[in-house]
Amino acid sequence: MLVVCDRWIVQVAFCLCGSLRGVTADDEMDKKRASAEFEPGPVPPYRPVDRYGFIKSDQVNPPVEVSARCRPSSDQEREQRRVRKWRKMIGAGGADWKHYARRKPNVVTRRIRKGIPDCLRGLVWQLISGSRDLLLMHQGVYEQLVLYETSASELDIIRDISRTFPSHVYFQQRHGPGQRSLYNVLKAYSVYDREVGYVQGMGFLAGLLLLYMSEEDAFWLLVALLKGAVNAPMEGLYLVGLPLVQQYLFQFERLVKEQLPKLGAHFDQEMINPSMYASQWFITVFSYSFPFPLALRIWDVFLYEGVKIVFKVGLALLKYCQDDLVKLPFEKLVYALRNFPEDALNPDTLLPMAYSIKVTKGLEDLKLEYLRMNGPQSHSPKSGNEERQLSVSTQKHSSLRR
C-alpha cells in the first residue's frame, strides 16, 4: 500500500513484538532495558510542514511554497495530464509496465528524467527496481524476518533511528509508527543478509522508501538495490571496509580531473579528496543532506539507470560552482563542498546539466584500472553474479514461509 505524501495517511504493517533477545547476561539486561524503553513517546506538538511532511524551518521570511491547491489552474492541468500519461503507461497496478518499457524505452527514460508524479512514485519505484517481482516471489518472508528472527544489530538500529530524517513528521515521535517501521525494515534486512548486517547510512535509504510505500515493499526494494535485481548491486557500499565506496571515490576523483581539470588541479593543491565531501553522496544517494525535492528526482533516475546518476550529479554540482570553488583555500573549500548554494540545488537547473555529462565509458575504464591496482578483493564480492547471489539469499530464507 502506498503512502500518499500530501495527506500523510500512514499505515503501519507491523509493530515490534516480544522482547529483544541477547547472548551474554549484560547484553540481555541492555536489551530488556531497551525493550522496556521502546514505548511510543508523546506525540510532538503540531508544527507546519511542507508538502513532503518536513517541518518548516523558523525563518523570518521563509520561502513561499505553493501547494497543489494553490497552483495556477494551468499548472494543475499540466500535472493532471502527466499523471494520466503515467497511469496509461504503467496500467492498473503496474500490469502494463514491462510491455511499455520494452516497446518505448526512450519515452520511459525521458519521462523518468522529468520526474515521476508524486502520487505514483512509490509504485513506479517498485516497478523500475524489480522489487515488486521479489515481493510476489517471496510472500510471507518479510513477516517471518520481523517476528521470528533475531539480529545482532538490534541495539545499534534502535540507537540510530532518531537520527534518520529527524525533521520529518513521520519519524518525529520517539518509537512512534514511523520509527517502528524503520526499525522493522532495517532489522529484517540485517537478518536477511547477515554479511552486510546493518550500517547507519542504510537508515536513510529505508526511511526514504517508507515515505512512499509499506514496510514490506520498502524491505524488498532495499533488497533489490543491495543485491542488484536490475542494476549493479549496492551492498559493497556497506560491507566491512566499504569496498564499493573506495572504488566510487577513486572513479569520481579521476573524473573530476578529466572533466574539470582546473578544479581538479585546485583540489590537488589544497589536498582535497572526494572522501572529504562525496562519501555520503554514494552511501545515501543524496538523501542525507540534500533538498528533498532534488533527492526524489535523483532517486527517480537512480532506480532506473543506476549509480551513474550519482556521478553525473556530483560532477554537475562541481561544474556549476567551479568558478567560486577554485578561489577558496582549504577550510573554506571543505565547507563549500558540504554546503552548496541554493541555486545550485535547483532540480530544474542541476539535473539537465547532469544528464548532459557522459560518464559511462569512463566509469567502466576506471573500474578496470581500480581493480588492476587493488586486486579483485577490493571490489564487492557479489558483483558479476548478481542474479545468482540474489537467488541464494532469497532461497536461504524460503524455509521461513513453511
Disulfide bonds with the S-S distance in Angstrom:
none
